[in-house]
Amino acid sequence: MALAAPAQAAAYDLVVTDVRPAQPGVQATGSYVAFEATIKNAGTAATPAGIAHGVAFTVNGRAVTWDDTSRDPLAPGASRVIRATGGPAGSSYWQAGTGQFTLGATVDDVNRIKGEANESNNTRTAPLTVTPLKPVSTIIAAPASTQKDFEANHSKAVTVSWAPVPGQPVGAAYSVSELPAYDTCSSGGPVWKSITASNSMTFEMTAGAQCGNSGEVYITRYQVTTVGTHGAQEATNWSTVECEWSNHFDRYRHYQQSTGLGCTGQSGLFDFEDPTWALIDAGAAAPTRGWEGDSGYDKGSVHYADFPGLSEEQKTSRWGWSRYEARVTDQYIGYPNTARLTFVEPTFTRAGQRVFDVKVNGKVVATNLDIFAKVGRGKPYIVQVPVDATNGAVTIEATKKVDNPIIATIEVVHG
């Protein structure tokens, strides 16, 4: 009768099934990296209680961190995630260089646990890639408001954006700073805005205040810095674009207040604030900047003619009108004002083809006005008279003599 084979004693067998950075993905140069591993008991008995499993983490074969705190028994077939808690220099992190590395983890690293079934399967390796953080490119700055919103609030808000960066290490984010583009007031200097993981940021302009202007002016440019997990070497790019927000008096020849926001290469925003005087760009549905749209007339048609030497507002006229009412604000009612009327003959080529009279507030200021006879075709002729806007308005009337009256601009200004 054959003898039965003796039963084999139960044994534990520790293996590493995975080793990785705690933050998965490509790591950033200079960052402090924590490593973790998954260990498993591939044997048939639980590991002994109270004895550390001990995991050493290596980079290119050199021990850089470890853990010796896992002491609870590990049942057969069970796994546990181990994260580094210490290291040769007292740190549980490895500071990453640049390049391709081999990351390793060895369980029962100093053979604390005696009697393992297999001591040759305790180590596992994996490739580890470390690259520098990459600077952003194609930085763009643009007003954040719509034209309608800007007219309501004159916001200094801009949106700075940049192109996504392929191959950026894991955990990369972007820090944006606003810098004065030129010499600033004594309190001027860079202003850090915030950090974002996206590819754009919107904020109010606060840097770049300029001194010595006739109004309030900010002129700025932008710095975007790629930042990573703690210790990563940052990468900075400076924009060549500039943004300017301004609130000016006397920016144009009529001495009113105007506010604008524009950035290099982008459509700007502008608001010619409610003028204290009437500045009517006759015949213009979309007025020249610094003028009001055509309003206050009784009838007529729009006429456009582009002649050399004419300003934009002089190129549009109202033809066939007989009355205009130009409103002024209350603060100038009862004070001396000046009415300046500009006429341009766009059509006729000899005297006597267009003739009309002009009244301002009921007083005749031009009799038998023949624009061609005065200055020729396509040239401005100006009639300027003092007026009193007693009722908050100035009326301009035309009486037809030959053909229809025509007018290019109406200005009622203080003084």
Long-range contacts (C-beta under 8 A, 24 or more apart in sequence): 10-43, 10-44, 10-45, 11-43, 11-44, 11-45, 11-115, 11-116, 11-117, 12-41, 12-43, 12-44, 12-45, 12-46, 12-47, 12-48, 12-74, 12-76, 12-113, 12-115, 12-116, 12-117, 13-41, 13-42, 13-43, 13-116, 13-117, 13-118, 13-121, 14-39, 14-40, 14-41, 14-42, 14-43, 14-47, 14-53, 14-74, 14-107, 14-108, 14-113, 14-116, 14-122, 15-39, 15-40, 15-42, 15-107, 15-121, 15-122, 15-124, 16-40, 16-55, 16-105, 16-106, 16-107, 16-122, 16-123, 16-124, 17-79, 17-124, 18-124, 18-126, 19-57, 19-103, 19-104, 19-105, 19-124, 19-125, 19-126, 20-103, 20-126, 21-103, 21-128, 22-83, 23-170, 23-171, 23-229, 24-170, 25-169, 25-170, 25-171, 26-129, 26-130, 26-131, 26-167, 26-169, 26-170, 27-96, 27-128, 27-129, 27-130, 27-131, 27-169, 27-170, 28-96, 28-130, 28-131, 28-132, 28-133, 28-169, 28-170, 28-171, 28-172, 28-228, 28-229, 28-232, 28-233, 29-96, 29-97, 29-98, 29-130, 29-131, 29-132, 29-133, 29-169, 29-232, 29-233, 30-95, 30-96, 30-132, 30-228, 30-231, 30-232, 30-233, 31-95, 31-96, 31-169, 31-171, 31-228, 31-229, 31-230, 31-231, 31-232, 32-91, 32-93, 32-94, 32-95, 32-96, 32-229, 32-230, 32-231, 33-93, 33-94, 33-95, 33-96, 34-65, 34-83, 34-84, 34-92, 34-93, 35-64, 35-65, 35-83, 35-84, 35-94, 35-103, 35-105, 36-81, 36-82, 36-83, 36-84, 37-81, 37-82, 37-105, 37-107, 37-124, 38-79, 38-80, 38-81, 38-82, 39-70, 39-74, 39-79, 39-80, 39-82, 39-107, 40-74, 40-77, 40-78, 40-79, 40-80, 41-74, 41-75, 41-76, 41-77, 41-78, 41-79, 42-77, 42-121, 43-76, 43-116, 43-117, 44-76, 45-76, 46-73, 46-74, 46-75, 46-76, 47-73, 47-74, 47-113, 48-73, 48-113, 49-73, 51-112, 51-113, 52-112, 53-80, 53-82, 53-107, 53-108, 53-112, 53-113, 54-107, 54-108, 54-109, 54-110, 54-112, 54-113, 55-82, 55-84, 55-105, 55-106, 55-107, 55-109, 56-105, 56-106, 56-109, 56-110, 57-84, 57-94, 57-103, 57-104, 57-105, 58-103, 58-104, 58-105, 58-106, 59-94, 59-101, 59-102, 59-103, 59-104, 59-128, 60-101, 60-102, 61-102, 61-104, 63-87, 63-88, 64-88, 64-94, 65-91, 65-92, 65-93, 65-94, 66-109, 82-107, 95-231, 96-130, 97-130, 98-130, 98-131, 98-132, 99-130, 100-127, 100-128, 100-129, 100-130, 101-127, 101-128, 101-129, 101-130, 102-126, 102-127, 102-128, 103-127, 103-128, 130-169, 131-167, 131-169, 132-169, 132-233, 132-235, 133-168, 133-169, 133-172, 133-226, 133-227, 133-228, 133-232, 133-233, 133-234, 133-235, 134-165, 134-167, 134-168, 134-172, 134-226, 134-235, 135-165, 135-224, 135-226, 135-235, 135-236, 135-237, 136-162, 136-163, 136-165, 136-174, 136-199, 136-224, 136-226, 136-237, 137-162, 137-163, 137-165, 137-237, 138-162, 138-163, 139-222, 139-224, 139-237, 139-239, 139-240, 139-241, 140-241, 140-265, 140-266, 141-221, 141-222, 141-239, 141-241, 141-242, 141-243, 141-263, 141-264, 141-266, 142-263, 142-266, 142-267, 143-243, 143-261, 143-262, 143-263, 143-266, 143-267, 143-268, 143-269, 144-202, 145-261, 145-269, 147-269, 150-259, 150-261, 150-269, 150-270, 150-271, 151-271, 154-247, 154-259, 154-271, 155-204, 155-261, 156-204, 156-205, 156-206, 156-218, 156-245, 156-261, 157-202, 157-203, 157-204, 157-205, 158-202, 158-203, 158-205, 158-243, 158-261, 158-263, 159-200, 159-201, 159-202, 160-200, 160-201, 160-202, 160-203, 160-222, 160-224, 160-239, 161-199, 161-200, 161-201, 162-199, 162-200, 162-224, 162-237, 163-199, 164-199, 165-226, 168-226, 169-228, 169-232, 170-229, 171-228, 171-229, 171-232, 172-197, 172-226, 172-227, 172-228, 173-197, 173-226, 173-227, 173-228, 174-198, 174-199, 174-201, 174-224, 174-225, 174-226, 174-227, 175-224, 175-225, 175-226, 175-227, 175-234, 176-201, 176-203, 176-222, 176-223, 176-224, 176-225, 177-222, 177-223, 177-225, 178-203, 178-205, 178-206, 178-207, 178-208, 178-220, 178-221, 178-222, 178-223, 179-207, 179-208, 179-220, 179-221, 179-222, 179-223, 179-238, 180-207, 180-208, 180-209, 180-219, 180-220, 181-208, 181-219, 181-220, 181-221, 181-242, 182-208, 182-210, 182-219, 183-210, 183-211, 184-208, 184-209, 184-210, 184-211, 185-209, 185-210, 185-211, 190-223, 195-227, 205-243, 205-245, 213-246, 213-248, 214-248, 214-249, 214-250, 214-251, 215-246, 215-247, 215-248, 215-249, 215-251, 215-257, 216-246, 216-247, 217-244, 217-245, 217-246, 217-247, 217-248, 218-243, 218-244, 218-245, 218-246, 219-243, 219-244, 220-244, 240-264, 241-265, 252-289, 252-290, 253-290, 254-279, 254-290, 254-411, 254-413, 255-413, 256-290, 258-290, 274-329, 275-329, 276-328, 276-329, 276-331, 276-332, 276-414, 277-328, 277-329, 277-332, 277-337, 277-411, 277-412, 277-413, 277-414, 278-326, 278-327, 278-328, 278-394, 278-410, 278-411, 278-412, 279-409, 279-410, 279-411, 279-412, 279-413, 280-324, 280-326, 280-409, 280-410, 280-411, 281-313, 281-316, 281-409, 282-316, 282-317, 282-318, 282-321, 282-324, 282-407, 282-408, 282-409, 282-410, 283-316, 283-317, 283-318, 283-319, 283-408, 284-313, 284-316, 287-313, 288-312, 288-313, 291-409, 294-318, 296-324, 296-325, 296-326, 296-327, 297-321, 297-323, 297-324, 298-322, 298-323, 298-324, 300-404, 303-346, 303-347, 303-406, 305-344, 305-346, 305-347, 305-378, 307-344, 307-346, 307-377, 307-378, 307-379, 308-378, 309-378, 309-379, 310-344, 310-378, 310-379, 310-380, 313-408, 313-409, 314-342, 314-344, 314-380, 314-408, 314-409, 315-408, 316-408, 317-344, 317-346, 317-406, 317-407, 317-408, 318-406, 318-407, 319-404, 319-405, 319-406, 320-404, 320-405, 320-406, 321-398, 321-404, 321-405, 321-406, 321-407, 322-397, 322-398, 322-399, 322-400, 322-405, 323-395, 323-396, 323-397, 323-398, 324-395, 324-396, 324-397, 324-407, 324-410, 325-393, 325-394, 325-395, 325-396, 326-393, 326-394, 326-395, 326-396, 326-410, 326-412, 327-392, 327-393, 328-389, 328-392, 328-393, 328-394, 328-412, 329-392, 330-392, 332-389, 332-414, 333-389, 333-390, 333-391, 333-392, 334-388, 334-389, 334-390, 335-388, 335-389, 335-414, 336-386, 336-388, 336-414, 336-415, 337-386, 337-387, 337-388, 337-389, 337-394, 337-412, 337-413, 337-414, 337-415, 338-384, 338-385, 338-386, 338-387, 338-411, 338-412, 338-413, 338-414, 338-415, 339-384, 339-385, 339-386, 339-387, 339-394, 339-396, 339-410, 339-411, 339-412, 340-382, 340-383, 340-384, 340-409, 340-410, 340-411, 340-412, 340-413, 341-365, 341-382, 341-383, 341-384, 341-396, 341-407, 341-409, 341-410, 341-411, 342-380, 342-381, 342-382, 342-407, 342-408, 342-409, 342-410, 342-411, 343-369, 343-371, 343-380, 343-381, 343-382, 343-383, 343-406, 343-407, 343-408, 344-371, 344-378, 344-379, 344-380, 344-381, 344-406, 344-408, 345-371, 345-372, 345-375, 345-376, 345-377, 345-378, 345-379, 345-381, 345-406, 346-377, 346-378, 346-406, 347-377, 348-372, 348-377, 348-403, 349-377, 352-402, 353-402, 353-403, 354-402, 354-403, 354-404, 354-405, 354-406, 355-401, 355-402, 355-403, 356-398, 356-399, 356-400, 356-401, 356-402, 356-404, 356-405, 357-398, 357-399, 357-401, 358-383, 358-396, 358-397, 358-398, 358-399, 358-405, 359-395, 359-396, 359-397, 359-398, 359-399, 360-385, 360-387, 360-394, 360-395, 360-396, 360-397, 361-387, 361-388, 361-394, 361-395, 362-395, 362-397, 368-401, 371-406, 380-408, 387-412
